[in-house]
């Protein structure tokens, strides 16, 4: 068996016949050279010699190919498959096993081995022939008898262990990069080029996932969408190299769909398949294994919505150079599946900003702005989202200072800090604050004046448009209408400010008097301010209207007013009127409500000016002539009706009953209202009989 058919082969056969004679197949079972039976008829006869001679005559001497797929004598291959009789060794008995089959069945030319045992095809050419019977003999001649099994080769495979998480978590629609599952993956037996990963949906619906991402070792390496049946297959492209015994973390991240499906939308996935190649030679890995631990059930909810409505704030007189009162109030109501993180508020001054330095932003506690959460400044906004950059003050909340839980309402106030006149604050300015307003007249809406993101998802909320059903809604407490701006009441800014307005009552009830009698004492005080660039800034009382109620009393049609500090100097009323505006020009008998009007007080000798941190007492007196009918009870009581709304028409009975002037060396600013009193009605002594 030198690999060639030549005359030497015929000579070998002749020598064997001369030495041993003709013999049957049974005689050669115990001989190592069974291949001498060339025609495999079970006998060593001259016919075997004639078959060799026939080959030489037809084809000539030449090399014989012993294997269609493998060379039987290749010493690098562990030819365990040549152990035909499966006794753990390669010996002559394996040749005899093949010969026995061939003697019984002949050579088999059948690629699918429908009749021949596949294990007898030693050269893997798809046929069982005499060549396969020569295989063990050739192996023995080259390597000797071989004991099996040979040293085992460790399989090369991927092993994954899912990392258990909480039983369930909550995420919201449109959430990006949520974690659905994670695992640790190991390479065993050799270096692996990891090529594919597959996750399957085991609960809920994959339709609620817009896109999936596979992150390995902290880097996104692949993305996909769900296939039919809820499978997510990630192709790793050229592959992810994983060294032998190396471990790496893997996470399945996902973007949640914008429109959730199902009554209770949810999803749970598990790792279902891995694949890769042996890095050394590119052949497929021997397999993979997965240790399953339940991954969280991800319950999905609609994202949060935020409704922004007005928390009414009355008009105020505000003092220059101070942190003034509330300029605008907002109610913020969160509604949806996650807390609303309000991270920016924009306040636009729809009037001049020259007297406003910045706004302090407070949340309310029991209705009072007590929790300072930030400051709104001009220039702090993204100019791309602010229609009027020079008039818009932005407050940023980057540390979750304003997080509103679902179903809750928070009230927020913006409180202006005003410039003094030294800082160019201007007495007489009007401040109107808007949210969502881009100009006086409110024609255009600043859609992004309230910026919100989901605390859970981190996604920015959309901005409401007409007919929408989610997002930030400004000016309404439900969906269906377009945003509308929220505009504050007008606030007047002054260099001086009345901060005290009250009555001084020495006796609550007294007998009906006779003659001139003090009926009402008003104490008016101002704040301590620093608005002196244009000289000392004072507040002066210019006009006062005092209503009174009286019955069955004859009275003079005159009244006067004086400063308690100088009772000699008097200011006479310009008139006493009934409720129909009819002036009393002579002595009259009272029968209901009347009012006295004092105006032009600065042109009178009575001092009505009030300096910084000062107060004056103005006293009104009237002349009583006695009861008109002694048998009928008489009464009299004067009062001051305090109004704190600029919306009233002005200085007139039934409107505002106080007219003051903010004055310095260059300006005089008139105001017909004040918000200093804690009471709407300030009453004097009740006289009665």
C-alpha positions as CSV (number, residue, x, y, z in Angstrom):
1,X,0.0,0.0,0.0
2,X,2.5,2.6,-1.3
3,X,-0.2,4.7,-2.8
4,X,0.5,3.4,-6.4
5,X,-0.9,0.6,-8.6
6,X,2.1,-1.0,-10.3
7,X,3.5,-4.5,-11.3
8,X,4.9,-4.7,-7.8
9,X,1.3,-5.1,-6.6
10,X,0.8,-8.1,-8.9
11,X,4.1,-9.6,-7.8
12,X,3.0,-9.3,-4.1
13,X,-0.2,-11.3,-5.0
14,X,1.7,-14.0,-6.9
15,X,4.2,-14.4,-4.0
16,X,1.4,-14.7,-1.5
17,X,-0.3,-17.5,-3.6
18,X,3.0,-19.3,-4.0
19,X,3.7,-19.2,-0.3
20,X,0.2,-19.7,1.1
21,X,-1.9,-21.1,-1.6
22,X,-5.5,-20.3,-2.5
23,X,-7.6,-19.5,0.6
24,X,-11.1,-18.4,1.4
25,X,-12.1,-15.2,3.3
26,X,-12.3,-16.9,6.6
27,X,-8.6,-17.6,6.4
28,X,-7.6,-14.0,6.0
29,X,-9.6,-12.6,9.0
30,X,-6.6,-13.2,11.2
31,X,-4.1,-11.8,8.8
32,X,-3.1,-8.2,8.6
33,X,-3.1,-8.0,4.8
34,X,-6.8,-8.5,4.0
35,X,-6.3,-6.1,1.2
36,X,-4.7,-9.0,-0.9
37,X,-8.3,-10.0,-1.7
38,X,-8.4,-7.4,-4.4
39,X,-11.8,-8.4,-5.8
40,X,-13.3,-8.8,-2.3
41,X,-14.8,-12.2,-3.1
42,X,-13.7,-13.7,0.2
43,X,-10.9,-15.7,-1.5
44,X,-7.2,-15.2,-2.3
45,X,-7.0,-16.6,-5.8
46,X,-5.3,-15.9,-9.1
47,X,-8.4,-13.8,-10.0
48,X,-7.0,-11.1,-7.6
49,X,-3.7,-11.1,-9.7
50,X,-5.7,-10.9,-12.9
51,X,-7.7,-7.8,-11.6
52,X,-4.4,-6.0,-10.9
53,X,-3.0,-6.9,-14.3
54,X,-6.3,-5.7,-15.9
55,X,-5.9,-2.3,-14.2
56,X,-2.3,-2.1,-15.4
57,X,-3.3,-3.1,-18.9
58,X,-6.2,-0.5,-19.1
59,X,-4.8,2.4,-17.1
60,X,-1.2,1.8,-16.6
61,X,0.7,2.3,-13.4
62,X,-0.3,5.3,-11.4
63,X,-1.2,7.0,-8.1
64,X,-4.3,5.8,-6.2
65,X,-6.5,8.5,-4.5
66,X,-7.5,7.0,-1.2
67,X,-10.0,9.6,0.0
68,X,-12.4,12.0,-1.7
69,X,-12.3,14.5,1.2
70,X,-9.4,13.6,3.4
71,X,-6.1,11.9,2.9
72,X,-6.0,8.9,5.2
73,X,-2.4,9.4,6.1
74,X,-2.6,13.0,7.2
75,X,-1.0,12.8,10.7
76,X,-2.6,16.2,11.8
77,X,-6.1,14.7,11.8
78,X,-7.3,12.6,14.8
79,X,-9.0,9.8,12.7
80,X,-11.3,8.7,15.4
81,X,-13.9,8.0,12.7
82,X,-11.8,5.2,11.4
83,X,-12.8,3.2,14.4
84,X,-15.5,1.4,12.4
85,X,-16.3,-1.2,15.0
86,X,-16.4,1.4,17.8
87,X,-14.1,-0.5,20.2
88,X,-12.1,2.5,21.1
89,X,-9.1,1.6,18.9
90,X,-8.0,1.6,15.2
91,X,-6.9,-1.9,14.4
92,X,-7.3,-4.6,11.6
93,X,-10.7,-5.3,13.0
94,X,-11.9,-2.0,11.6
95,X,-10.8,-3.0,8.2
96,X,-12.6,-6.3,8.6
97,X,-15.8,-4.5,9.6
98,X,-15.7,-2.5,6.4
99,X,-14.9,-5.7,4.3
100,X,-17.7,-7.6,6.0
101,X,-20.1,-4.9,4.9
102,X,-18.8,-4.7,1.4
103,X,-18.9,-8.5,1.0
104,X,-22.5,-8.5,2.1
105,X,-23.7,-5.4,0.3
106,X,-21.2,-4.4,-2.3
107,X,-20.0,-0.9,-2.8
108,X,-22.6,1.8,-2.1
109,X,-22.9,5.0,-4.1
110,X,-25.5,6.9,-2.1
111,X,-24.9,10.5,-0.8
112,X,-27.6,10.3,1.8
113,X,-26.7,6.9,3.1
114,X,-30.2,5.5,2.8
115,X,-28.7,2.0,2.9
116,X,-25.1,2.3,4.0
117,X,-24.1,3.2,7.6
118,X,-22.6,6.7,7.5
119,X,-19.8,5.8,9.9
120,X,-18.2,3.5,7.4
121,X,-17.5,6.4,5.0
122,X,-14.1,7.0,6.4
123,X,-13.0,9.4,3.7
124,X,-16.3,11.4,3.8
125,X,-16.9,11.3,0.0
126,X,-20.5,10.2,0.4
127,X,-19.9,6.6,-0.6
128,X,-18.9,3.3,1.1
129,X,-16.3,1.7,-1.1
130,X,-13.1,-0.4,-0.9
131,X,-11.2,2.8,-0.3
132,X,-12.9,3.2,3.1
133,X,-11.8,-0.4,3.9
134,X,-8.2,0.6,3.2
135,X,-8.4,3.6,5.6
136,X,-7.7,1.8,8.9
137,X,-4.8,-0.2,7.2
138,X,-3.2,3.1,6.0
139,X,-3.6,4.6,9.4
140,X,-2.0,1.6,11.1
141,X,0.9,1.6,8.6
142,X,1.6,5.3,9.4
143,X,0.8,5.6,13.1
144,X,0.4,2.1,14.4
145,X,-2.5,0.8,16.5
146,X,-4.2,3.7,18.2
147,X,-6.1,3.7,21.5
148,X,-9.1,5.9,21.9
149,X,-10.5,8.2,23.0
150,X,-8.0,10.8,22.0
151,X,-7.6,13.9,24.3
152,X,-10.9,15.8,24.3
153,X,-11.1,19.3,22.9
154,X,-13.1,21.7,25.1
155,X,-16.1,23.2,23.3
156,X,-16.1,26.9,22.6
157,X,-19.4,28.5,23.5
158,X,-21.1,31.7,24.9
159,X,-22.7,31.6,28.3
160,X,-25.1,34.3,29.5
161,X,-26.7,34.9,32.9
162,X,-29.6,37.3,33.1
163,X,-29.4,39.8,35.9
164,X,-32.6,39.9,38.0
165,X,-34.3,43.2,38.5
166,X,-37.4,44.4,40.4
167,X,-40.6,42.6,39.7
168,X,-42.0,45.6,37.8
169,X,-41.2,49.1,36.9
170,X,-43.2,52.0,35.4
171,X,-42.2,54.0,32.3
172,X,-44.2,56.3,30.1
173,X,-44.9,56.8,26.4
174,X,-42.2,58.5,24.4
175,X,-39.6,57.5,27.1
176,X,-36.2,57.0,25.5
177,X,-33.5,54.5,26.5
178,X,-35.5,52.6,29.2
179,X,-33.9,49.4,30.4
180,X,-35.9,46.2,29.5
181,X,-33.3,43.6,30.4
182,X,-29.7,43.0,31.3
183,X,-27.3,40.1,31.5
184,X,-23.6,39.1,31.9
185,X,-22.1,37.2,29.0
186,X,-19.0,35.0,29.2
187,X,-16.8,33.3,26.5
188,X,-15.7,29.7,27.4
189,X,-13.2,27.4,25.6
190,X,-11.6,30.1,23.5
191,X,-11.8,33.6,22.0
192,X,-15.1,34.4,20.4
193,X,-16.3,36.9,17.9
194,X,-19.8,37.5,19.1
195,X,-22.2,38.2,16.2
196,X,-25.8,38.1,17.2
197,X,-28.2,38.4,20.1
198,X,-32.0,37.8,20.2
199,X,-34.6,38.7,22.8
200,X,-38.2,37.5,22.8
201,X,-41.3,39.1,24.2
202,X,-42.7,36.9,26.9
203,X,-45.4,39.3,28.4
204,X,-47.2,42.3,27.0
205,X,-46.8,43.6,23.5
206,X,-43.7,44.5,21.5
207,X,-45.8,47.0,19.6
208,X,-45.3,49.4,22.5
209,X,-41.6,49.6,21.8
210,X,-40.6,52.0,19.0
211,X,-36.9,50.8,18.8
212,X,-34.5,48.6,20.7
213,X,-30.8,49.2,21.4
214,X,-28.2,46.7,22.6
215,X,-25.5,48.1,24.8
216,X,-22.4,46.0,25.5
217,X,-19.7,47.2,27.8
218,X,-21.3,50.6,28.0
219,X,-21.5,51.2,24.2
220,X,-24.5,50.9,22.0
221,X,-23.5,48.3,19.4
222,X,-26.7,47.6,17.6
223,X,-30.3,48.7,17.2
224,X,-33.4,47.0,15.8
225,X,-37.2,46.9,15.8
226,X,-39.3,44.0,16.8
227,X,-39.9,41.3,14.2
228,X,-43.2,39.4,13.8
229,X,-43.9,37.4,17.0
230,X,-42.2,39.9,19.2
231,X,-38.5,39.0,18.6
232,X,-35.8,41.6,18.8
233,X,-32.7,40.4,16.8
234,X,-29.5,42.4,17.1
235,X,-26.8,41.9,14.5
236,X,-23.4,43.0,15.8
237,X,-21.9,43.6,12.3
238,X,-18.3,42.6,12.2
239,X,-18.8,41.2,15.7
240,X,-17.8,42.0,19.3
241,X,-14.6,40.4,20.4
242,X,-14.8,38.5,23.7
243,X,-11.6,36.8,25.0
244,X,-11.6,33.4,26.6
245,X,-13.0,33.6,30.2
246,X,-13.9,37.3,29.7
247,X,-17.2,38.6,31.0
248,X,-19.0,41.7,29.8
249,X,-22.3,43.3,30.8
250,X,-25.1,43.7,28.2
251,X,-28.3,45.7,28.4
252,X,-31.4,45.8,26.2
253,X,-32.6,49.4,26.0
254,X,-35.7,50.7,24.3
255,X,-37.6,53.7,23.2
256,X,-41.3,53.5,24.1
257,X,-43.8,54.2,21.4
258,X,-45.7,57.5,21.3
259,X,-49.0,55.8,21.2
260,X,-49.5,52.9,23.6
261,X,-51.6,49.9,22.7
262,X,-53.6,47.6,24.9
263,X,-55.8,48.2,28.0
264,X,-52.8,47.8,30.4
265,X,-49.8,48.3,28.1
266,X,-46.7,46.5,29.3
267,X,-43.8,44.4,28.1
268,X,-41.4,41.8,29.6
269,X,-38.6,40.2,27.5
270,X,-36.0,37.5,28.0
271,X,-32.8,36.5,26.3
272,X,-33.5,33.7,23.8
273,X,-30.5,33.3,21.5
274,X,-26.8,34.0,21.0
275,X,-24.4,33.3,18.2
276,X,-20.8,33.9,17.3
277,X,-17.6,32.5,15.6
278,X,-14.4,31.0,16.9
279,X,-12.0,33.9,16.6
280,X,-9.1,31.6,15.6
281,X,-10.5,30.1,12.5
282,X,-14.0,31.6,11.9
283,X,-15.9,28.4,12.4
284,X,-19.2,28.5,14.3
285,X,-19.1,28.3,18.0
286,X,-20.1,25.0,19.6
287,X,-23.2,26.4,21.2
288,X,-24.5,28.8,23.9
289,X,-26.3,28.6,27.2
290,X,-28.5,31.1,29.1
291,X,-29.2,31.2,32.8
292,X,-32.7,32.8,33.0
293,X,-33.8,35.1,35.8
294,X,-37.1,37.0,35.4
295,X,-36.6,40.4,33.9
296,X,-38.9,43.3,35.1
297,X,-42.4,43.7,33.8
298,X,-42.3,47.2,32.4
299,X,-45.7,48.8,32.8
300,X,-46.3,51.7,30.4
301,X,-48.4,54.8,31.0
302,X,-49.2,57.9,29.1
303,X,-46.7,60.7,29.8
304,X,-47.5,63.5,32.1
305,X,-49.4,66.7,31.1
306,X,-49.2,70.1,32.6
307,X,-52.0,72.6,32.8
308,X,-51.0,76.2,33.6
309,X,-53.7,78.5,34.8
310,X,-53.8,81.9,36.5
311,X,-53.7,82.2,40.3
312,X,-55.3,85.6,40.6
313,X,-53.1,88.4,42.0
314,X,-54.7,91.8,42.7
315,X,-53.2,94.9,41.3
316,X,-50.6,96.4,43.6
317,X,-48.7,99.6,44.3
318,X,-45.1,98.6,44.4
319,X,-42.2,100.6,45.9
320,X,-39.1,101.2,43.8
321,X,-35.9,99.8,45.3
322,X,-37.6,96.8,47.0
323,X,-38.5,93.2,46.5
324,X,-42.1,94.0,45.8
325,X,-45.3,92.0,46.2
326,X,-46.6,89.2,43.9
327,X,-46.5,90.2,40.3
328,X,-48.2,87.2,38.8
329,X,-49.4,83.8,40.1
330,X,-49.6,80.5,38.3
331,X,-51.4,77.3,39.2
332,X,-49.5,74.3,37.8
333,X,-51.4,71.0,37.7
334,X,-49.8,67.7,36.7
335,X,-51.9,65.1,35.1
336,X,-50.6,61.8,33.7
337,X,-48.3,58.9,34.3
338,X,-45.2,60.6,35.7
339,X,-44.2,63.6,37.8
340,X,-43.7,66.8,35.8
341,X,-40.3,68.5,36.2
342,X,-40.8,72.1,35.3
343,X,-37.2,73.2,34.4
344,X,-37.9,76.7,32.9
345,X,-40.4,79.5,33.4
346,X,-40.4,82.6,31.2
347,X,-42.0,85.8,32.5
348,X,-42.5,88.6,29.9
349,X,-43.0,92.2,30.9
350,X,-45.5,93.4,28.4
351,X,-44.8,97.0,29.5
352,X,-41.4,98.6,30.2
353,X,-38.7,96.7,32.0
354,X,-36.7,99.7,33.0
355,X,-37.8,99.6,36.7
356,X,-37.6,95.8,37.1
357,X,-34.2,94.3,38.0
358,X,-35.3,90.6,38.2
359,X,-38.1,88.3,39.6
360,X,-37.8,86.0,42.6
361,X,-39.8,82.8,42.1
362,X,-41.6,81.3,45.0
363,X,-43.9,78.4,45.6
364,X,-46.8,78.9,47.9
365,X,-47.3,77.3,51.3
366,X,-50.8,77.8,52.7
367,X,-51.4,80.4,50.1
368,X,-48.3,82.5,51.0
369,X,-45.1,82.6,48.8
370,X,-42.6,81.1,51.3
371,X,-40.4,78.7,49.4
372,X,-37.9,80.6,47.2
373,X,-36.9,78.3,44.3
374,X,-35.1,80.5,41.9
375,X,-34.6,83.9,40.1
376,X,-35.7,84.9,36.7
377,X,-33.3,87.2,34.8
378,X,-33.3,88.8,31.4
379,X,-30.8,87.1,29.1
380,X,-31.0,83.7,30.9
381,X,-33.3,82.3,28.1
382,X,-32.5,80.5,25.0
383,X,-32.9,83.3,22.5
384,X,-34.4,80.9,19.9
385,X,-37.4,80.3,22.1
386,X,-38.0,83.9,23.3
387,X,-39.9,86.2,21.0
388,X,-39.0,89.3,23.1
389,X,-35.5,88.7,24.5
390,X,-35.2,92.2,25.9
391,X,-38.5,91.9,27.9
392,X,-38.4,88.2,29.0
393,X,-37.1,87.0,32.3
394,X,-36.1,83.3,32.5
395,X,-35.9,81.1,35.6
396,X,-34.0,77.8,35.3
397,X,-34.6,74.9,37.7
398,X,-31.9,72.3,37.0
399,X,-32.1,70.5,40.3
400,X,-35.8,69.5,40.4
401,X,-36.8,72.5,42.5
402,X,-40.2,72.4,40.8
403,X,-41.4,68.8,40.4
404,X,-45.2,68.4,40.5
405,X,-46.6,64.9,41.2
406,X,-49.5,63.5,39.2
407,X,-52.8,64.8,40.4
408,X,-51.3,67.7,42.4
409,X,-51.4,71.4,41.9
410,X,-48.6,73.8,42.8
411,X,-48.9,77.6,43.0
412,X,-46.0,79.7,41.8
413,X,-45.5,83.4,42.2
414,X,-43.1,85.7,40.4
415,X,-42.3,88.7,42.7
416,X,-40.4,91.6,41.0
417,X,-37.3,93.1,42.6
418,X,-37.5,96.8,41.5
419,X,-34.8,99.3,40.9
420,X,-34.6,102.4,43.0
421,X,-34.6,105.8,41.2
422,X,-30.8,105.8,41.8
423,X,-30.8,102.7,39.6
424,X,-33.0,104.4,37.0
425,X,-36.3,103.0,38.4
426,X,-39.1,105.3,37.3
427,X,-41.9,106.3,39.6
428,X,-45.2,106.0,37.7
429,X,-44.2,103.0,35.6
430,X,-46.8,100.3,35.2
431,X,-45.8,96.6,35.4
432,X,-47.8,94.0,33.6
433,X,-46.4,90.5,33.6
434,X,-47.3,87.8,31.1
435,X,-46.7,84.1,30.7
436,X,-47.0,83.0,27.1
437,X,-47.4,86.6,26.1
438,X,-45.1,88.1,23.5
439,X,-46.3,91.6,23.3
440,X,-48.8,94.1,24.6
441,X,-52.1,93.1,23.0
442,X,-51.3,89.4,23.4
443,X,-51.6,88.7,19.7
444,X,-48.8,86.1,19.6
445,X,-48.3,83.3,22.1
446,X,-44.9,82.3,23.4
447,X,-45.4,78.5,23.2
448,X,-42.3,77.6,25.2
449,X,-42.8,79.9,28.1
450,X,-43.3,76.9,30.4
451,X,-40.8,74.1,29.7
452,X,-41.4,70.7,31.3
453,X,-39.8,67.2,31.1
454,X,-41.0,64.0,32.6
455,X,-39.1,63.2,35.8
456,X,-39.2,59.5,34.9
457,X,-38.6,59.6,31.2
458,X,-36.6,62.7,30.9
459,X,-38.6,63.7,27.8
460,X,-39.7,67.2,27.1
461,X,-43.4,67.6,26.9
462,X,-45.0,68.7,23.7
463,X,-46.7,72.1,23.4
464,X,-50.5,72.1,23.2
465,X,-52.1,73.0,19.9
466,X,-55.7,73.1,19.2
467,X,-57.3,69.7,19.4
468,X,-54.3,68.0,20.9
469,X,-54.6,65.6,23.9
470,X,-51.2,66.0,25.5
471,X,-48.5,68.4,26.4
472,X,-48.2,71.7,28.1
473,X,-51.5,73.7,28.1
474,X,-51.2,77.4,29.0
475,X,-54.3,79.3,29.9
476,X,-56.7,76.4,30.3
477,X,-57.3,73.5,32.7
478,X,-58.1,71.0,29.9
479,X,-57.3,70.1,26.3
480,X,-59.1,71.1,23.2
481,X,-58.3,74.8,22.9
482,X,-55.1,76.6,21.9
483,X,-52.8,78.2,24.4
484,X,-53.8,81.6,25.7
485,X,-51.5,84.0,27.6
486,X,-51.8,84.6,31.2
487,X,-51.6,88.3,31.9
488,X,-51.3,89.9,35.3
489,X,-53.2,92.9,36.6
490,X,-51.4,96.2,36.1
491,X,-49.2,97.2,39.0
492,X,-48.1,100.8,39.6
493,X,-44.5,101.6,40.6
494,X,-43.8,104.5,42.9
495,X,-40.9,106.1,44.6
496,X,-42.9,106.3,47.8
497,X,-45.5,104.0,49.1
498,X,-48.4,104.1,51.6
499,X,-48.0,101.1,53.8
500,X,-50.3,102.1,56.6
501,X,-53.9,103.2,56.4
502,X,-56.2,102.8,59.4
503,X,-58.6,104.6,61.8
504,X,-57.9,105.8,65.3
505,X,-61.0,105.4,67.4
506,X,-60.9,106.8,70.9
507,X,-64.4,105.7,71.8
508,X,-66.4,103.0,69.9
509,X,-69.8,104.3,71.0
510,X,-70.8,107.7,72.3
511,X,-73.9,109.9,72.8
512,X,-75.0,112.1,70.0
513,X,-73.0,115.3,70.2
514,X,-73.9,119.0,69.7
515,X,-71.7,121.5,67.8
516,X,-68.4,120.8,66.0
517,X,-67.3,117.3,66.7
518,X,-64.4,115.1,65.5
519,X,-66.1,112.1,63.7
520,X,-63.3,110.3,62.0
521,X,-59.5,110.1,62.4
522,X,-57.4,108.5,59.6
523,X,-53.8,107.5,60.2
524,X,-51.7,107.3,57.0
525,X,-48.1,106.1,56.9
526,X,-45.4,105.6,54.3
527,X,-42.6,103.1,53.9
528,X,-38.9,103.9,54.5
529,X,-37.6,104.1,51.0
530,X,-34.4,105.2,49.2
531,X,-35.5,107.0,46.1
532,X,-33.7,110.3,46.5
533,X,-31.9,110.8,43.3
534,X,-34.3,113.6,42.3
535,X,-34.6,114.9,45.8
536,X,-36.6,113.8,48.8
537,X,-39.5,111.7,47.7
538,X,-42.7,112.3,49.6
539,X,-46.3,111.1,49.4
540,X,-49.1,113.7,49.7
541,X,-52.8,113.3,50.2
542,X,-54.6,115.3,47.5
543,X,-58.2,114.2,48.0
544,X,-60.4,112.3,50.4
545,X,-64.0,111.1,50.2
546,X,-65.7,110.3,53.6
547,X,-69.1,108.6,53.5
548,X,-71.3,108.8,56.6
549,X,-74.7,107.3,57.7
550,X,-77.1,109.4,59.9
551,X,-80.8,109.5,60.8
552,X,-83.0,112.1,62.6
553,X,-80.1,114.7,63.1
554,X,-80.1,118.3,62.0
555,X,-76.7,119.1,60.6
556,X,-74.7,121.9,59.0
557,X,-73.8,121.4,55.2
558,X,-70.2,122.1,56.1
559,X,-67.3,119.9,57.2
560,X,-63.6,120.4,57.7
561,X,-60.3,118.4,57.8
562,X,-57.2,119.1,59.8
563,X,-53.8,117.6,60.6
564,X,-53.7,116.4,64.2
565,X,-50.3,118.0,64.5
566,X,-51.8,121.5,63.8
567,X,-55.5,121.7,64.7
568,X,-55.7,125.4,63.9
569,X,-55.2,125.0,60.1
570,X,-58.4,123.8,58.5
571,X,-59.4,122.5,55.1
572,X,-63.1,122.8,54.3
573,X,-65.0,120.2,52.4
574,X,-65.9,121.2,48.8
575,X,-69.3,119.8,49.5
576,X,-71.6,117.3,51.3
577,X,-73.8,115.2,49.0
578,X,-76.5,112.6,49.3
579,X,-76.2,109.2,47.5
580,X,-77.8,110.7,44.4
581,X,-75.1,113.4,44.1
582,X,-77.3,116.2,45.4
583,X,-75.2,118.7,47.3
584,X,-76.5,119.9,50.7
585,X,-76.3,123.7,50.6
586,X,-78.1,124.5,53.9
587,X,-78.9,122.9,57.2
588,X,-80.5,119.5,56.6
589,X,-82.1,116.6,58.5
590,X,-80.3,113.3,57.9
591,X,-82.1,110.3,56.6
592,X,-79.6,107.8,55.2
593,X,-76.2,107.9,53.6
594,X,-74.2,111.0,52.6
595,X,-70.6,111.8,51.8
596,X,-68.1,114.7,52.3
597,X,-65.6,115.5,49.6
598,X,-62.2,117.1,50.3
599,X,-60.1,117.9,47.3
600,X,-57.3,120.2,46.3
601,X,-55.7,119.5,49.7
602,X,-52.2,120.4,48.5
603,X,-53.3,123.9,47.6
604,X,-54.7,124.3,51.2
605,X,-52.7,125.2,54.2
606,X,-53.3,121.8,55.8
607,X,-50.1,119.8,55.6
608,X,-50.9,116.4,54.0
609,X,-47.3,115.5,52.9
610,X,-45.8,112.3,54.3
611,X,-42.0,111.8,54.3
612,X,-40.2,108.4,54.2
613,X,-41.2,106.2,57.2
614,X,-43.6,108.9,58.5
615,X,-47.3,109.1,59.3
616,X,-50.0,111.7,59.6
617,X,-53.4,111.8,61.3
618,X,-56.1,113.5,59.3
619,X,-59.2,114.3,61.3
620,X,-62.6,115.2,59.9
621,X,-65.1,117.3,62.0
622,X,-68.8,118.1,61.4
623,X,-71.4,120.4,63.1
624,X,-74.4,118.8,64.9
625,X,-77.5,120.8,65.7
626,X,-79.4,118.1,67.6
627,X,-82.2,115.7,67.0
628,X,-85.0,116.7,64.7
629,X,-87.6,114.7,66.6
630,X,-86.7,113.9,70.2
631,X,-89.1,111.0,70.2
632,X,-87.2,109.2,67.5
633,X,-83.7,107.7,67.9
634,X,-80.8,109.5,66.2
635,X,-77.4,108.1,65.0
636,X,-74.3,109.1,63.1
637,X,-71.2,107.2,62.0
638,X,-68.5,108.2,59.5
639,X,-66.4,105.7,57.6
640,X,-63.7,105.3,55.0
641,X,-64.5,102.8,52.2
642,X,-61.2,101.3,51.2
643,X,-60.8,100.0,47.7
644,X,-57.7,98.1,46.5
645,X,-58.5,97.8,42.8
646,X,-57.2,100.0,40.1
647,X,-60.0,98.8,37.9
648,X,-62.4,101.3,39.6
649,X,-62.9,104.4,37.6
650,X,-61.0,106.8,39.7
651,X,-61.4,109.4,42.5
652,X,-65.2,109.5,43.0
653,X,-67.9,108.4,45.4
654,X,-68.4,104.6,45.0
655,X,-65.1,104.3,43.3
656,X,-61.7,105.1,44.9
657,X,-62.0,107.4,47.9
658,X,-58.4,108.4,48.2
659,X,-56.2,110.5,45.9
660,X,-52.5,110.7,46.6
661,X,-49.5,112.2,44.8
662,X,-46.0,110.6,44.6
663,X,-43.8,113.7,44.3
664,X,-40.2,114.5,44.0
665,X,-38.3,117.4,42.5
666,X,-39.1,116.4,38.9
667,X,-42.3,114.4,38.8
668,X,-45.7,114.2,40.3
669,X,-47.5,110.8,39.9
670,X,-51.2,110.7,41.0
671,X,-52.8,107.5,42.3
672,X,-56.4,107.0,43.2
673,X,-56.0,103.8,45.2
674,X,-53.9,102.1,47.8
675,X,-53.5,98.5,49.0
676,X,-52.2,99.2,52.4
677,X,-55.3,98.5,54.5
678,X,-56.2,95.1,55.9
679,X,-59.9,96.1,56.0
680,X,-62.3,97.3,53.4
681,X,-64.3,99.6,55.7
682,X,-62.6,101.8,58.4
683,X,-65.3,103.1,60.8
684,X,-65.2,106.0,63.2
685,X,-67.1,106.3,66.5
686,X,-70.8,105.4,66.5
687,X,-72.8,108.2,67.9
688,X,-76.4,107.4,68.9
689,X,-79.3,108.5,71.2
